[in-house]
């Protein structure tokens, strides 16, 4: 029984657990999408739509150029197999898992129903919103706002107030998301979306944390306690540590150390899942979203890949180092670069706004990344590719894409989002509130 792993072995364990040890299927349908979702256990949502919306990308990274409409049918049906909740921030989870987050819903209610808080001082509109959903079924916020204005209910009955009421009720578990129109949420009472037998079986907190820790450990393959706590944003670290001990006693996890993994100057404690495999080799090729479980916890990305990562959406353009929305490039078993991509749909062109290498890239990195970009363009229905001159990988990449054009882009001259890309509804307005 091994008690230590090399850094390379840990990388391969982590990537295998996320589905990167197997070749992509020749054609990906519902079965392959469900299998990938099951390995991840949750799928984070983000509103940025520069290249492709973030929840579509982890599936593309794992199964290739699948039909996005097939995923939409899984996620946005009237009685969907997956629903949205605050799992790893706003994310899709299996509808059957709604009860696992009852402890979080209870914590949200305790925190935000306090006397004098927003919810308490707006109970009249909260009750009206509840009644609207009960009477009319799933509604978009704009539909409720419109009716409020038609009824001349007062200047404070605006979109923000309606939306805040809906968001609070969603965090409390009283409301669920019944699909989207475009990317705008449709809200409904939970009983209109979640199966009755699921609503009737909330999971006690200790049991829920145990199951969530188990799932995070399986999804990661190998992880520290901080990694596992972050997977579901579980703030109770003592509960996580206690659960890890219980799972070791049950034979589901094994304590290990990893070469180079440090905590406070000492070897970091890590746990290896009993189902984890240590492949001799991984030959993956993928472009990742910033919100992929492989990299979404930045401390883990640094530890696994020696990859310092942040997205620069909120960084002023002249100060951006890598680009507006740079995406990690996975080749083999390592992250070897990053590319800032934008879909220019008006010109049917995939714009590579910047391209950068990390340490340890293989000799064929440019050629393999070029193939991934061709696949990404085709997946998004884009006919052309253009590579900017910004970044130390840009010329290498352009050389591997002889059919591509070139354009100028840089930190002082970002390409703006198209008019069709901003979102009016992502449900993250309460991100700070719910953290």
N, C-alpha and C positions, 0 to 999 in steps of 0.2 A: 504494500500500500504506500503510494508516494505521498510525501508530505511537503514537497516543494516542486515548483515548475519554473522553467526559464521564462523570460519575458516573451520570447517568440511562441512558446507553447501556450501561454496565457492568451496571446492575441488569437491564436488559431482556435482555442476553446471558445472564446467570446464570439468570434465570427461564425463558427459552426453552429452555436446555439441560436444565432440570428438567421440561419439559413443560407449562409454564404459558402458552405462547404460543398454544396451540390450544384451541378450545372443548371442553368435556367432551362425551363421546359421549352420544347419546340413551339408550343402554343399554350397560353395561359388562359384558363377559364375560371369559372366560379370555384371549382375544387381547389385549384392552385392558390387563388386569392384567399380563400378561407384558411388554407394550411399556413400561408405566410402570416395572416392575422393571428392565428392561434399561437404561432411561435413568438410573436411580439407581445401578445396579450392585450395591447392597447395601441391606438393609432392617434398621435397628436394632431391637433388642428391648428392651423395658423392662417392668417388672412392674406399674407403677402402672395401676390400672383404675378411675379415678374417673369418666371419661366413656366412653372406649373404650380398649382396649389400644393402645399406641403403634404397633405394627407394622401395625395396620389403618388408621391415620389418613393416612399419606402417599398411599395409594391413593384414599381418600375425597377428599382435597384435590385430586387430579388428575383422577379419572374420575367423581366424584360418588357417589351412593348405590348402590354395588354390593352384591352378595350376599357377605357375609363367608364363607359356607360355600364359595364358589368359591375364595377365597384359601386357606382351610384345606386344601382338596384339593390345592392346589399345594405347600403348605408342610409338611403333616403326613402325607403318604402314607407307606406302608411303604418304597417306593423313590421318594422324592420328587424333584421337579425341583430343589428348593432344600434346602439343609442349613444347619445352624447352625455358625458358627465365630467366633473372635475376629478379626473383620475390621475393622469400626469398632466397637470393643468387641463385645459379643455381638450377632451379626447373622446374618441369612439371606444366603447367597450361592448362586449356581447350583452344583449338585452337581459340575458339570464343572470348577469353579474350585478344588476342594479342593487340588489340587496346587500352585496359586499360593501357598499359605500354608505350604508345606513348610518354608521358611526360618524362619517364625515358630514352627512346631512344634519345629524343631530348637533354636531359641533357648530355648524354654520348657523343653525337656528339659535343656539345658545348665545352665540357671539353677536349676531346681527338683529336679534329681536329685542335687544336691551331697551329699557325705557329711555326715551329722548333721542334714540337713534333714528336713522332715515326711515327704516321700516315702521317704527312705532309712530312717527309723525306723519306718515302717509298711508295710514291704514284705510282711509276712505277709498283712495284709488286702488290699493291692493285688493280690497273686497270687490270693487267694480271690475277689475281685470279678471279676478277669479270667476265672477258671474258671467262675464263675456265668454270666457273659455268654456264654461259649463253649458251655456246656452247655444253657442255657435260652433263649438269644436275648434280644431286647430286654426290659428290665426297668425298672420305676420304682424309685427308691431305697427307697421304703417296702417293696417286695416283698423286697428284699435284706435290709433291716433286720429284717423279720419273721422271715425264715428264720434269720438270725443269732441272734436271741433264742431261737427255738425250739430251736436247737442248743446253747443255754447256753454261748456262746463267750466270755462274760466281759462285764463292765460297760462296757468301752471299745469294744465292737462296737456302737456306737450310730449313729443317723442321720447325725450330723455327720461321723463318721469314714468311713462308707460314702460319703457325698456328697463329701467331700474327695478320696477315692480316685477316684471317677468324674470329678470336675472336673479333677483332674490328668491323668488319662488322656485326657480330651477335649482339653485344651490341648496335649497331646503328640501328638495325632492318632491315638492308638490306639483311641479310642472316638469314636463319632458319635452324634448324636441321631436316634432313629428315631421321630419324631413325639411327640405329647403326648396325655395324657389330661386334658381340661380345659386347664390350663396347666402341668401337671406333666410334666416331661421323661421320656421313655423312652430309656434308654441302651442302646447295642449296640456290639459290636466294629465297627470301621470297615468291615471287609470284609462285614459284614452289611447295610450301608447304602450305601456308596459303590461305584459301578461298578468292576469289577476293572480295566478299562483306565485309569481315572482314578488309582486307587491305584498302578498300575504306572508312572505317568508323572509323578513329582514334578518341579516346575520349578526349575531352579537359581536361586539367590538373585538374581543380577544380572538374569537374564531376567524373574524374577517382579516385581522392583521396577520394571523398565522397563514391563512390562505394566500394573501397578497405577497407576503414575504416568500412563500414557497414559489409562487409564480414568477416573481422577480428573479429569484435565484435560478430558476430553470431558464428563463429568457436570457439571462446574462451568461450562464454557464459557470463562470467564475467571477467573484465580486467581493468587494469590501462591504462592511455594514453601511457606509455612507452611500455607496452605489445602490444598494438595495432599498434603503430609505428613500432615496431620490426617485426611484422608479415610479412610486405611487405618491411621492411627496408626503411621506409619513413623518410627522414632526416628533412623535414619541420615540426617540432613539432607544430609551431603555426597553420599550416593548419590542423593538426590532431586535436588539441584542438578545433579549430573553428568548425570543422566538427562534433565533438562529441556534441558540444552545439546545432548545427542544428538538429542532430538526436534525441537529448532529446526533443527539441521543436516539432519535428515530431511524438513523441511518440514511437520511435523505441528503445530508450535507456532510462534507469532510473539511475540517480546518486545514489550510495550506498556507504556505508563503510563496511569493513570486519574486524572483531575482529583480532587484531594482525598485520594487514597490515599497515605499517608505511612508512612515507616519511618525511625525515628531522625531525624526532622525533614527527611528528603529524600523525593523521589518514590519510592514503592515500586515494586519490580520486579514485573511481572505478565506472564502468558503467556496468549495468546488461542489457542484451539484452531482448527485449520483448518476444522473442520466447524461452528464457531459461527456463528450468525446474529445480526444486530443488528436486531430488529424496530423498525419505526417506532412501534409502539404495542403495549402489552400491557394487556388488560382482564380480568385474573384476579380471581376472588373465591374466597377459600379461608380456612379455619381450619386452622392448622398445628399439628402436635405439636412439643414442644420438641426432639424427636429426628429432625426432618425435615432432610435435607441442606441445605435452604435456610438453616437457622438453627442447626444443631447445633454449629458452630464459632462461639463467641460473638464472637471477634475479627472474623470475616468478617461476621457479622450487623451488627456496629457499623459496619464499613467500608462495606458495601453499602447499608444502610438507615438509618444513624445510629440504630440500635435497640439500646439497652442492655438485655440480657436475662439473667435468671437465673430459675430456678424456685425456689419458696420452700417446698418440701416439708419441708425440714429446718430452716426458720426458725421459731422459736417464734411461735405464732399472733398474739400482740399486736404483734409486730414486722413482720408481713408487710405489704408495701407494695401488692401487687397481688392476692394470693390464693394459695391452696395450690398450684394447678397451672395458672397462666395460660397461655393459648394465643395465639400471635401471629395477628393478623388481616391477611391480605393482600388489598388491593383495588387494582385497576389494576396498577401496577408497584412498589408500595411497601407496607411494613408500617405500617398506620395505627392500630392499636389492639391490645388484648389482652382476652381474656375468660377467666374462670375458670369452667369448666363441670363439672357433676356430673350423672350420670344417677341420678335417684331412681327406681329400678325398682319399688319397692313402691307408689309413687304414679303410676307411668308418667309422670314429669315430668322434663323437662330443666331443671335449675336453673342459671341464670346467676348465679353467686355474686358476681362483680364484673365490671365492664366499664369499660375505660379507653381514652381516645383518645391517639394519638401526634400528632406534628406532621404537617401536610400532608394531613389527611383531606379527601376530596372532599365536596361538598355533599350527595350522596346516600349517604354512608357508613352512616348508621343504617339506611336502607331496605335497602341491599344486605346488610349484616350480618344484619339480621332475616331476609332470605330464606335466608341460609346456615344460620342457627339452625333455621329451619323444616325445611330439608333434613336437617340433622344429627339433629334429633329424630325425623323419619320414618325415617331410616336406622337408628337405634337402637331403633325400635319404641316410641317414647315419644309419648304422646297429647297432652301439655300442655307448656307452657313457662312458667316463672316467673322473673322478673327481680328481683334484689335491688336495694337502694338504695345499694349501695356502689360508688363509682367515678364519675368525671366523665362517663362515657358511659351510665350506667345509665338515667337519665331519658330521654335521647334514644332509647335502644334500646327502652324500654318504650313510648314514644310510637309507634314504628314497628311494635310488636307489640300492637295493641289487644286481641287475643284472650288475651294473656298475663296471668298473675297477677303479684303482687308479694310479696316476702318480705324479711325482714331477714337480712342476713349481713354479717359484717365481720371485721376482723383479730382481734378479741377473742372472736368467736363463730363459729368455723368449723364447718361441718357435717361430722360424722364419717363415715368410710367405713362402708358397710353391712357386715353380717356376712359376706356372700358375696364380698367383694372382696379381702381379703388373699390373697397368694400364698404357697404353701408351697414353691415351687420356681421359680426364675427362672434359676439358673445363674450369678448374678453375685456369688456369695460370694467369688470370687477376683478381683474387679475390681482391687483394689489390687495383688494378687499378679501380675496379668498386664499391668499398664499399662507 
